[in-house]
Amino acid sequence: MIHRTFLYQVWHHNKRLCYILTVFTALTLMANLLGDEVTPFFVWGMYSEKEKPVQQYEILRTTINDSTVVNIYDHPNTDTRFYLSTPLAYYKRIKDNNNQDPTISFLQSKLQHRYAQIRFLERSLFNTGPQQAAFLNWYARYLQQVTGQPVRSLQIDVVKAHYTDKALVTDAVYPFEKWERP
């Protein structure tokens, strides 16, 4: 019976590889039992709890030149829809996090005092002040390219809404950012 196991076959094929697999498996199991998520491709924490239902959604609505509301679903290309929504949502997460890239906050909480060893990489790896200041100019240029119309101003609103059995109901709308061509 043991002759049919994977590790037994690896042992007979390559003893060094068998040791590497055994040590990797043991270290991974030990780290997971201790509560550490040690490898980015093998994370148990993502399966550890039920997902809670969302009571209210936050939707970002972009209006060009005070008249044209950008509907990402008007664009058949999924890449275009991605670049219309995801960078804008991440920009809002940065603003909601006191103008600090949420990845920095996450790494600081995970690495604690060891974060000081990688702090020098912040300006090149994360969205710090210069990247944040340039975002709305980039977004306006991208919108102009995608929509084919000149963008003189942008209004980005946050729409808070929830679902009923029949429809999406708007609870509140408030301005998030305003940009005008310099």
Order of alpha helices (4+ residues) and beta strands (2+ residues): alpha-alpha-beta-beta-alpha-alpha-alpha-alpha-beta-beta
